[in-house]
Amino acid sequence: QEKLDGKTGLKAAHCLHNLALLYRNSKQFALAEPCYTRCQEIWDRTQQYGLLIMSYKDAAMMHAAAGTFAQGIKMLDEADKIIDQFPHQMKVQVAQDMGFPKLRDEIEGFLSKERLKQQQAGSSGAAEGGGGAASKKG
C-alpha cells in the first residue's frame, strides 16, 4: 500500500493500523507498537481525529495485554487530550462510545495491582536481607 499511496497517505495509515491489530491479536506486541505509532503520526498530521482516538484506544488495549499498563494509561491520556478539545456533550458521548472510562478503570486497576506486587516483593526482599527484588526497576 505504501508504494501506491506513499508512506504518509491515509490508506497507508489504515493498513498500518490493521497490521497493528493483527500483531496485537497474535501477541506480537513489539511489532504492533511501531505500526500504531506510524498510523497515529499520519492521522495526527492529517487531522483525522476520530481515527487517531481509536488508534490510541487500540494501543492502550495492546499495552494492557502486554502488561505495560503505564504505557496504556499514556495512550488513553493522549486520546483524552484530543477529546478535551471537543464541545462538552460531544466529549462525553465520544468517551462513552469508545468505552474509555471502563478501559481506563481496568488498566489503572491492573497497574495498581502490579505496583502492589512490586512493593510486596521489595518488602520481602528487604526482609530477607537480599534486596534483590527491591533493587530492580519496573
NUPA-170116 format. One record per residue: residue number from 0; residue in three letters; z negated, x negated, y negated of N, C-alpha, C in turn. Coordinates in nm, 4 decimals. Atoms other than C-alpha are relative to their C-alpha. Last residue first. Layout:
+-----+------+----------+----------+----------+----------+----------+----------+----------+----------+----------+
: seq : type :     n.up :   n.east :  n.north :    ca.up :  ca.east : ca.north :     c.up :   c.east :  c.north :
+-----+------+----------+----------+----------+----------+----------+----------+----------+----------+----------+
: NUM :  ALA :        Z :        X :        Y :        Z :        X :        Y :        Z :        X :        Y :
...
+-----+------+----------+----------+----------+----------+----------+----------+----------+----------+----------+
// end
This chain:
+-----+------+----------+----------+----------+----------+----------+----------+----------+----------+----------+
: seq : type :     n.up :   n.east :  n.north :    ca.up :  ca.east : ca.north :     c.up :   c.east :  c.north :
+-----+------+----------+----------+----------+----------+----------+----------+----------+----------+----------+
: 137 :  GLY :  -0.0905 :  -0.0986 :  -0.0571 :  -3.6509 :  -0.9888 :   0.1984 :   0.1160 :   0.0132 :  -0.0828 :
: 136 :  LYS :  -0.0436 :  -0.0961 :   0.1008 :  -3.8351 :  -1.3158 :   0.1095 :   0.1009 :   0.0925 :   0.0649 :
: 135 :  LYS :  -0.1410 :  -0.0380 :  -0.0025 :  -4.0237 :  -1.5017 :   0.3814 :   0.0280 :   0.1013 :  -0.1083 :
: 134 :  SER :  -0.0763 :   0.0956 :   0.0789 :  -4.3583 :  -1.6672 :   0.3041 :   0.1481 :   0.0335 :  -0.0059 :
: 133 :  ALA :   0.0245 :  -0.0201 :   0.1424 :  -4.5623 :  -1.3663 :   0.4116 :   0.0855 :  -0.0926 :  -0.0853 :
: 132 :  ALA :  -0.0709 :  -0.1204 :   0.0445 :  -4.4049 :  -1.3653 :   0.7562 :  -0.0176 :   0.0196 :  -0.1501 :
: 131 :  GLY :  -0.1439 :   0.0081 :  -0.0240 :  -4.5047 :  -1.7263 :   0.8190 :   0.0734 :   0.1208 :  -0.0531 :
: 130 :  GLY :  -0.0716 :  -0.0351 :   0.1219 :  -4.8488 :  -1.7093 :   0.6544 :   0.1495 :   0.0015 :   0.0155 :
: 129 :  GLY :  -0.1333 :   0.0572 :  -0.0016 :  -4.9874 :  -1.8907 :   0.9548 :   0.0758 :   0.0257 :  -0.1276 :
: 128 :  GLY :  -0.0001 :   0.1346 :   0.0549 :  -5.3578 :  -1.8350 :   0.9026 :   0.1370 :  -0.0632 :  -0.0044 :
: 127 :  GLU :  -0.0106 :   0.0936 :  -0.1126 :  -5.3690 :  -1.5385 :   1.1360 :   0.0017 :  -0.1439 :  -0.0472 :
: 126 :  ALA :   0.1245 :  -0.0110 :  -0.0767 :  -5.4990 :  -1.3216 :   0.8510 :   0.0009 :  -0.0963 :   0.1169 :
: 125 :  ALA :   0.1025 :   0.0707 :   0.0762 :  -5.2129 :  -1.4465 :   0.6310 :  -0.1316 :   0.0013 :   0.0750 :
: 124 :  GLY :  -0.0335 :   0.1429 :  -0.0047 :  -4.9588 :  -1.3436 :   0.8920 :  -0.1036 :  -0.0826 :  -0.0726 :
: 123 :  SER :   0.0372 :   0.0477 :  -0.1339 :  -5.1298 :  -1.0047 :   0.9376 :   0.0318 :  -0.1478 :   0.0141 :
: 122 :  SER :   0.1455 :  -0.0024 :  -0.0146 :  -5.1218 :  -0.9417 :   0.5634 :  -0.0421 :  -0.0535 :   0.1350 :
: 121 :  GLY :   0.0552 :   0.1071 :   0.0820 :  -4.7616 :  -1.0517 :   0.5284 :  -0.1503 :  -0.0083 :   0.0139 :
: 120 :  ALA :  -0.0339 :   0.1242 :  -0.0692 :  -4.6549 :  -0.8311 :   0.8180 :  -0.0573 :  -0.1189 :  -0.0757 :
: 119 :  GLN :   0.0849 :   0.0075 :  -0.1187 :  -4.8408 :  -0.5393 :   0.6609 :   0.0253 :  -0.1284 :   0.0771 :
: 118 :  GLN :   0.1354 :   0.0266 :   0.0453 :  -4.6781 :  -0.6050 :   0.3254 :  -0.0946 :  -0.0154 :   0.1181 :
: 117 :  GLN :   0.0039 :   0.1392 :   0.0454 :  -4.3365 :  -0.6325 :   0.4858 :  -0.1395 :  -0.0384 :  -0.0461 :
: 116 :  LYS :  -0.0050 :   0.0871 :  -0.1191 :  -4.3921 :  -0.3091 :   0.6780 :  -0.0090 :  -0.1466 :  -0.0388 :
: 115 :  LEU :   0.1303 :  -0.0107 :  -0.0639 :  -4.4972 :  -0.1352 :   0.3546 :  -0.0061 :  -0.0880 :   0.1244 :
: 114 :  ARG :   0.0945 :   0.0804 :   0.0783 :  -4.1870 :  -0.2644 :   0.1795 :  -0.1392 :   0.0026 :   0.0605 :
: 113 :  GLU :  -0.0331 :   0.1404 :  -0.0215 :  -3.9643 :  -0.1284 :   0.4559 :  -0.0977 :  -0.0903 :  -0.0742 :
: 112 :  LYS :   0.0452 :   0.0363 :  -0.1349 :  -4.1386 :   0.2088 :   0.4494 :   0.0254 :  -0.1474 :   0.0279 :
: 111 :  SER :   0.1463 :   0.0035 :   0.0029 :  -4.0945 :   0.2306 :   0.0723 :  -0.0566 :  -0.0404 :   0.1357 :
: 110 :  LEU :   0.0381 :   0.1209 :   0.0720 :  -3.7259 :   0.1386 :   0.1031 :  -0.1518 :  -0.0137 :  -0.0050 :
: 109 :  PHE :  -0.0245 :   0.1143 :  -0.0891 :  -3.6712 :   0.4048 :   0.3702 :  -0.0458 :  -0.1307 :  -0.0649 :
: 108 :  GLY :   0.0976 :  -0.0100 :  -0.1091 :  -3.8341 :   0.6658 :   0.1463 :   0.0143 :  -0.1153 :   0.0983 :
: 107 :  GLU :   0.1269 :   0.0484 :   0.0543 :  -3.6304 :   0.5466 :  -0.1527 :  -0.1106 :   0.0069 :   0.1051 :
: 106 :  ILE :  -0.0093 :   0.1457 :   0.0106 :  -3.3162 :   0.5886 :   0.0577 :  -0.1292 :  -0.0582 :  -0.0554 :
: 105 :  GLU :  -0.0058 :   0.0606 :  -0.1332 :  -3.4102 :   0.9414 :   0.1625 :   0.0002 :  -0.1524 :  -0.0080 :
: 104 :  ASP :   0.1317 :  -0.0149 :  -0.0627 :  -3.5189 :   1.0506 :  -0.1858 :  -0.0030 :  -0.0668 :   0.1375 :
: 103 :  ARG :   0.0906 :   0.0941 :   0.0659 :  -3.1983 :   0.9078 :  -0.3370 :  -0.1396 :   0.0064 :   0.0632 :
: 102 :  LEU :  -0.0361 :   0.1346 :  -0.0457 :  -2.9875 :   1.0932 :  -0.0799 :  -0.0927 :  -0.1039 :  -0.0617 :
: 101 :  LYS :   0.0439 :   0.0146 :  -0.1392 :  -3.1709 :   1.4205 :  -0.1482 :   0.0283 :  -0.1409 :   0.0515 :
: 100 :  PRO :   0.1476 :  -0.0008 :  -0.0068 :  -3.1349 :   1.3906 :  -0.5263 :  -0.0521 :  -0.0221 :   0.1428 :
:  99 :  PHE :   0.0682 :   0.1204 :   0.0462 :  -2.7728 :   1.2736 :  -0.4989 :  -0.1520 :   0.0065 :   0.0088 :
:  98 :  GLY :   0.1194 :   0.0224 :  -0.0821 :  -2.6347 :   1.5541 :  -0.2834 :  -0.0812 :  -0.1209 :  -0.0425 :
:  97 :  MET :  -0.0174 :   0.1270 :  -0.0713 :  -2.2876 :   1.5321 :  -0.4391 :  -0.1211 :  -0.0327 :   0.0874 :
:  96 :  ASP :  -0.1146 :  -0.0117 :  -0.0907 :  -2.2973 :   1.8997 :  -0.5337 :   0.0194 :  -0.1262 :   0.0835 :
:  95 :  GLN :   0.0350 :  -0.0880 :  -0.1118 :  -2.6485 :   1.8635 :  -0.6782 :   0.1135 :   0.0074 :   0.1020 :
:  94 :  ALA :   0.1046 :   0.0658 :  -0.0790 :  -2.5641 :   1.5602 :  -0.8930 :  -0.0373 :   0.0839 :   0.1217 :
:  93 :  VAL :  -0.0607 :   0.1124 :  -0.0726 :  -2.2389 :   1.7191 :  -1.0062 :  -0.1038 :  -0.0672 :   0.0895 :
:  92 :  GLN :  -0.0874 :  -0.0527 :  -0.1049 :  -2.4075 :   2.0501 :  -1.0984 :   0.0598 :  -0.1133 :   0.0844 :
:  91 :  VAL :   0.0840 :  -0.0591 :  -0.1044 :  -2.6929 :   1.8880 :  -1.2908 :   0.0858 :   0.0446 :   0.1176 :
:  90 :  LYS :   0.0768 :   0.1097 :  -0.0591 :  -2.4563 :   1.6690 :  -1.4907 :  -0.0839 :   0.0507 :   0.1175 :
:  89 :  MET :  -0.0920 :   0.0680 :  -0.0915 :  -2.2194 :   1.9607 :  -1.5528 :  -0.0728 :  -0.1125 :   0.0742 :
:  88 :  GLN :  -0.0239 :  -0.0893 :  -0.1133 :  -2.5060 :   2.1645 :  -1.6996 :   0.0924 :  -0.0647 :   0.1022 :
:  87 :  HIS :   0.1168 :  -0.0259 :  -0.0857 :  -2.6221 :   1.8741 :  -1.9169 :   0.0321 :   0.0853 :   0.1227 :
:  86 :  PRO :   0.0862 :  -0.1045 :   0.0570 :  -2.2847 :   1.7627 :  -2.0554 :  -0.1066 :   0.0410 :   0.1023 :
:  85 :  PHE :  -0.0526 :  -0.1361 :  -0.0057 :  -2.1627 :   1.4479 :  -1.8790 :  -0.0906 :   0.0958 :  -0.0765 :
:  84 :  GLN :  -0.0895 :  -0.0188 :   0.1142 :  -2.2565 :   1.0934 :  -1.9868 :   0.0580 :   0.1416 :  -0.0057 :
:  83 :  ASP :   0.0798 :  -0.0226 :   0.1211 :  -2.5563 :   1.0930 :  -1.7526 :   0.0852 :   0.0213 :  -0.1244 :
:  82 :  ILE :   0.0368 :  -0.1417 :   0.0048 :  -2.3170 :   1.1319 :  -1.4576 :  -0.0776 :   0.0321 :  -0.1277 :
:  81 :  ILE :  -0.1219 :  -0.0769 :   0.0314 :  -2.1690 :   0.7904 :  -1.5285 :  -0.0350 :   0.1474 :  -0.0177 :
:  80 :  LYS :  -0.0430 :   0.0413 :   0.1338 :  -2.5018 :   0.6095 :  -1.5465 :   0.1234 :   0.0788 :  -0.0441 :
:  79 :  ASP :   0.0784 :  -0.0748 :   0.0991 :  -2.6194 :   0.8129 :  -1.2458 :   0.0396 :  -0.0355 :  -0.1432 :
:  78 :  ALA :  -0.0565 :  -0.1353 :   0.0071 :  -2.3364 :   0.6692 :  -1.0343 :  -0.0722 :   0.0829 :  -0.1056 :
:  77 :  GLU :  -0.1311 :   0.0128 :   0.0649 :  -2.4508 :   0.3170 :  -1.1166 :   0.0660 :   0.1374 :  -0.0148 :
:  76 :  ASP :   0.0258 :   0.0204 :   0.1423 :  -2.8110 :   0.4119 :  -1.0323 :   0.1312 :  -0.0127 :  -0.0777 :
:  75 :  LEU :   0.0315 :  -0.1314 :   0.0568 :  -2.6923 :   0.5523 :  -0.6993 :  -0.0290 :  -0.0104 :  -0.1495 :
:  74 :  MET :  -0.1255 :  -0.0760 :   0.0015 :  -2.5284 :   0.2183 :  -0.6207 :  -0.0225 :   0.1390 :  -0.0597 :
:  73 :  LYS :  -0.0817 :   0.0503 :   0.1109 :  -2.8450 :   0.0330 :  -0.7224 :   0.1319 :   0.0761 :  -0.0100 :
:  72 :  ILE :   0.0555 :  -0.0576 :   0.1232 :  -3.0501 :   0.2556 :  -0.4903 :   0.0817 :  -0.0459 :  -0.1199 :
:  71 :  GLY :  -0.0369 :  -0.1410 :  -0.0002 :  -2.8238 :   0.1568 :  -0.2024 :  -0.0486 :   0.0706 :  -0.1253 :
:  70 :  GLN :  -0.1398 :  -0.0038 :   0.0439 :  -2.8664 :  -0.2095 :  -0.2932 :   0.0506 :   0.1448 :  -0.0038 :
:  69 :  ALA :   0.0024 :   0.0272 :   0.1436 :  -3.2441 :  -0.1639 :  -0.2670 :   0.1423 :   0.0021 :  -0.0571 :
:  68 :  PHE :   0.0357 :  -0.1188 :   0.0759 :  -3.1954 :   0.0010 :   0.0731 :  -0.0002 :  -0.0225 :  -0.1512 :
:  67 :  THR :   0.0120 :   0.0658 :   0.1307 :  -3.0128 :  -0.2795 :   0.2445 :  -0.0269 :   0.1084 :  -0.1051 :
:  66 :  GLY :   0.1383 :   0.0401 :   0.0209 :  -3.0802 :  -0.1360 :   0.5922 :  -0.0209 :  -0.0764 :  -0.1300 :
:  65 :  ALA :   0.0124 :   0.1438 :  -0.0249 :  -2.7117 :  -0.1314 :   0.6825 :  -0.1438 :  -0.0488 :  -0.0151 :
:  64 :  ALA :  -0.0272 :   0.0231 :  -0.1424 :  -2.7103 :   0.2483 :   0.7152 :  -0.0187 :  -0.1469 :   0.0370 :
:  63 :  ALA :   0.1101 :  -0.0613 :  -0.0748 :  -2.8781 :   0.2806 :   0.3743 :   0.0184 :  -0.0249 :   0.1492 :
:  62 :  HIS :   0.1165 :   0.0885 :   0.0122 :  -2.6325 :   0.0309 :   0.2285 :  -0.1205 :   0.0578 :   0.0735 :
:  61 :  MET :  -0.0244 :   0.1195 :  -0.0802 :  -2.3414 :   0.2329 :   0.3653 :  -0.1216 :  -0.0920 :  -0.0044 :
:  60 :  MET :   0.0199 :  -0.0397 :  -0.1394 :  -2.4854 :   0.5551 :   0.2233 :   0.0220 :  -0.1183 :   0.0937 :
:  59 :  ALA :   0.1456 :  -0.0152 :  -0.0179 :  -2.5147 :   0.3885 :  -0.1167 :  -0.0314 :   0.0380 :   0.1439 :
:  58 :  ALA :   0.0542 :   0.1357 :  -0.0111 :  -2.1511 :   0.2754 :  -0.0861 :  -0.1520 :   0.0047 :   0.0190 :
:  57 :  ASP :  -0.0347 :   0.0495 :  -0.1331 :  -2.0493 :   0.6353 :  -0.0153 :  -0.0529 :  -0.1414 :   0.0221 :
:  56 :  LYS :   0.0804 :  -0.0731 :  -0.0981 :  -2.2396 :   0.7539 :  -0.3227 :   0.0281 :  -0.0520 :   0.1407 :
:  55 :  TYR :   0.1370 :   0.0516 :   0.0095 :  -2.0867 :   0.4810 :  -0.5383 :  -0.0907 :   0.0699 :   0.1008 :
:  54 :  SER :   0.0017 :   0.1311 :  -0.0632 :  -1.7432 :   0.5807 :  -0.4092 :  -0.1386 :  -0.0641 :  -0.0063 :
:  53 :  MET :  -0.0054 :  -0.0191 :  -0.1447 :  -1.8006 :   0.9465 :  -0.4929 :  -0.0086 :  -0.1342 :   0.0728 :
:  52 :  ILE :   0.1307 :  -0.0518 :  -0.0408 :  -1.9072 :   0.8533 :  -0.8457 :  -0.0050 :   0.0176 :   0.1514 :
:  51 :  LEU :   0.0937 :   0.1107 :   0.0131 :  -1.5934 :   0.6417 :  -0.8891 :  -0.1404 :   0.0423 :   0.0450 :
:  50 :  LEU :  -0.0211 :   0.0872 :  -0.1157 :  -1.3741 :   0.9202 :  -0.7575 :  -0.0978 :  -0.1165 :  -0.0008 :
:  49 :  GLY :   0.0390 :  -0.0762 :  -0.1190 :  -1.5184 :   1.1637 :  -1.0109 :   0.0128 :  -0.0844 :   0.1262 :
:  48 :  TYR :   0.1454 :  -0.0024 :  -0.0156 :  -1.4986 :   0.9007 :  -1.2832 :  -0.0478 :   0.0805 :   0.1202 :
:  47 :  GLN :   0.0032 :  -0.1014 :  -0.1063 :  -1.1311 :   0.8156 :  -1.2517 :  -0.1462 :   0.0193 :   0.0414 :
:  46 :  GLN :   0.0833 :  -0.1134 :   0.0402 :  -1.1387 :   0.6296 :  -1.5829 :   0.0062 :   0.1168 :   0.0986 :
:  45 :  THR :  -0.0935 :  -0.1115 :   0.0227 :  -0.8532 :   0.3931 :  -1.4905 :  -0.0721 :   0.1309 :  -0.0331 :
:  44 :  ARG :  -0.1005 :   0.0403 :   0.0979 :  -1.0716 :   0.0825 :  -1.5297 :   0.0937 :   0.1151 :  -0.0363 :
:  43 :  ASP :   0.0676 :   0.0155 :   0.1279 :  -1.3628 :   0.2479 :  -1.3477 :   0.1021 :  -0.0319 :  -0.1095 :
:  42 :  TRP :   0.0330 :  -0.1336 :   0.0492 :  -1.1406 :   0.3703 :  -1.0661 :  -0.0748 :  -0.0056 :  -0.1331 :
:  41 :  ILE :  -0.1229 :  -0.0704 :   0.0384 :  -0.9871 :   0.0260 :  -1.0221 :  -0.0335 :   0.1350 :  -0.0612 :
:  40 :  GLU :  -0.0539 :   0.0675 :   0.1181 :  -1.3221 :  -0.1548 :  -1.0244 :   0.1250 :   0.0712 :  -0.0504 :
:  39 :  GLN :   0.0836 :  -0.0385 :   0.1140 :  -1.4686 :   0.1024 :  -0.7853 :   0.0502 :  -0.0647 :  -0.1288 :
:  38 :  CYS :  -0.0428 :  -0.1342 :   0.0414 :  -1.1749 :   0.0530 :  -0.5477 :  -0.0834 :   0.0481 :  -0.1182 :
:  37 :  ARG :  -0.1352 :   0.0007 :   0.0570 :  -1.2380 :  -0.3217 :  -0.5447 :   0.0444 :   0.1392 :  -0.0433 :
:  36 :  THR :   0.0019 :   0.0660 :   0.1307 :  -1.6141 :  -0.2954 :  -0.4958 :   0.1372 :   0.0044 :  -0.0664 :
:  35 :  TYR :   0.0632 :  -0.0906 :   0.0967 :  -1.5852 :  -0.0413 :  -0.2148 :   0.0061 :  -0.0610 :  -0.1405 :
:  34 :  CYS :  -0.0954 :  -0.1104 :   0.0189 :  -1.3379 :  -0.2651 :  -0.0327 :  -0.0555 :   0.1010 :  -0.0987 :
:  33 :  PRO :  -0.1024 :   0.0409 :   0.0970 :  -1.5651 :  -0.5657 :  -0.0883 :   0.1067 :   0.1074 :  -0.0239 :
:  32 :  GLU :   0.0489 :   0.0190 :   0.1365 :  -1.8556 :  -0.3739 :   0.0727 :   0.1074 :  -0.0490 :  -0.0974 :
:  31 :  ALA :  -0.0074 :  -0.1212 :   0.0823 :  -1.6743 :  -0.2441 :   0.3793 :  -0.0329 :  -0.0282 :  -0.1462 :
:  30 :  LEU :  -0.1404 :  -0.0245 :   0.0331 :  -1.6069 :  -0.5814 :   0.5431 :   0.0149 :   0.1206 :  -0.0929 :
:  29 :  ALA :  -0.0457 :   0.1143 :   0.0800 :  -1.9720 :  -0.6894 :   0.5354 :   0.1466 :   0.0146 :  -0.0400 :
:  28 :  PHE :   0.0419 :  -0.0129 :   0.1382 :  -2.0710 :  -0.3399 :   0.6508 :   0.0491 :  -0.1139 :  -0.0890 :
:  27 :  GLN :  -0.0485 :   0.1299 :   0.0473 :  -1.8766 :  -0.3420 :   0.9748 :  -0.0245 :  -0.0080 :  -0.1512 :
:  26 :  LYS :   0.1127 :   0.0904 :   0.0246 :  -2.0858 :  -0.0552 :   1.1142 :   0.0433 :  -0.1426 :  -0.0329 :
:  25 :  SER :   0.0021 :   0.0867 :  -0.1187 :  -1.7800 :   0.1304 :   1.2528 :  -0.1045 :  -0.1114 :  -0.0149 :
:  24 :  ASN :   0.0245 :  -0.0823 :  -0.1182 :  -1.8434 :   0.4145 :   1.0060 :   0.0009 :  -0.0795 :   0.1291 :
:  23 :  ARG :   0.1382 :  -0.0484 :   0.0020 :  -1.8783 :   0.1651 :   0.7215 :  -0.0320 :   0.0773 :   0.1280 :
:  22 :  TYR :   0.0895 :   0.1126 :  -0.0284 :  -1.5548 :  -0.0141 :   0.8136 :  -0.1456 :   0.0465 :   0.0057 :
:  21 :  LEU :  -0.0220 :   0.0381 :  -0.1411 :  -1.3655 :   0.3139 :   0.8302 :  -0.0923 :  -0.1146 :   0.0400 :
:  20 :  LEU :   0.0628 :  -0.1030 :  -0.0835 :  -1.5200 :   0.4311 :   0.5028 :   0.0151 :  -0.0325 :   0.1478 :
:  19 :  ALA :   0.1450 :   0.0204 :   0.0080 :  -1.4286 :   0.1018 :   0.3347 :  -0.0742 :   0.1018 :   0.0868 :
:  18 :  LEU :   0.0284 :   0.1150 :  -0.0852 :  -1.0713 :   0.1416 :   0.4591 :  -0.1503 :  -0.0296 :   0.0009 :
:  17 :  ASN :  -0.0098 :  -0.0468 :  -0.1388 :  -1.0599 :   0.4886 :   0.3065 :  -0.0294 :  -0.1125 :   0.0984 :
:  16 :  HIS :   0.1163 :  -0.0852 :  -0.0249 :  -1.1864 :   0.3489 :  -0.0235 :   0.0005 :   0.0507 :   0.1443 :
:  15 :  LEU :   0.1185 :   0.0855 :  -0.0101 :  -0.9339 :   0.0660 :  -0.0155 :  -0.1247 :   0.0822 :   0.0310 :
:  14 :  CYS :  -0.0080 :   0.0697 :  -0.1287 :  -0.6529 :   0.3108 :   0.0575 :  -0.1216 :  -0.0895 :   0.0216 :
:  13 :  HIS :   0.0269 :  -0.0991 :  -0.1051 :  -0.7608 :   0.5331 :  -0.2316 :   0.0025 :  -0.0660 :   0.1379 :
:  12 :  ALA :   0.1437 :  -0.0306 :   0.0054 :  -0.7793 :   0.2305 :  -0.4611 :  -0.0380 :   0.1016 :   0.1071 :
:  11 :  ALA :   0.0696 :   0.1121 :  -0.0635 :  -0.4323 :   0.1167 :  -0.3512 :  -0.1503 :   0.0265 :   0.0029 :
:  10 :  LYS :  -0.0224 :  -0.0160 :  -0.1440 :  -0.3003 :   0.4614 :  -0.4381 :  -0.0681 :  -0.1123 :   0.0772 :
:   9 :  LEU :   0.0869 :  -0.1055 :  -0.0527 :  -0.4645 :   0.4353 :  -0.7801 :   0.0194 :   0.0204 :   0.1494 :
:   8 :  GLY :  -0.0451 :  -0.1370 :   0.0165 :  -0.2999 :   0.1041 :  -0.8586 :  -0.0942 :   0.1002 :   0.0651 :
:   7 :  THR :   0.0918 :  -0.0708 :   0.0895 :  -0.4725 :  -0.2319 :  -0.9016 :   0.0412 :   0.1445 :  -0.0240 :
:   6 :  LYS :   0.1391 :   0.0160 :  -0.0431 :  -0.3275 :  -0.4332 :  -0.6153 :  -0.0991 :   0.0776 :  -0.0858 :
:   5 :  GLY :   0.0711 :   0.1053 :   0.0708 :   0.0194 :  -0.3008 :  -0.6776 :  -0.1460 :  -0.0017 :   0.0411 :
:   4 :  ASP :   0.0688 :  -0.0552 :   0.1168 :   0.1614 :   0.0324 :  -0.5685 :  -0.0641 :  -0.1076 :  -0.0878 :
:   3 :  LEU :  -0.0724 :  -0.1100 :   0.0632 :   0.4169 :  -0.0634 :  -0.3069 :  -0.0570 :   0.0377 :  -0.1355 :
:   2 :  LYS :  -0.1357 :   0.0458 :   0.0283 :   0.2878 :  -0.4065 :  -0.2031 :   0.0796 :   0.1066 :  -0.0728 :
:   1 :  GLU :   0.0044 :   0.0876 :   0.1162 :  -0.0744 :  -0.2883 :  -0.2363 :   0.1395 :  -0.0498 :  -0.0373 :
:   0 :  GLN :   0.0000 :  -0.0826 :   0.1198 :   0.0000 :   0.0000 :   0.0000 :   0.0000 :  -0.0864 :  -0.1254 :
+-----+------+----------+----------+----------+----------+----------+----------+----------+----------+----------+
// end
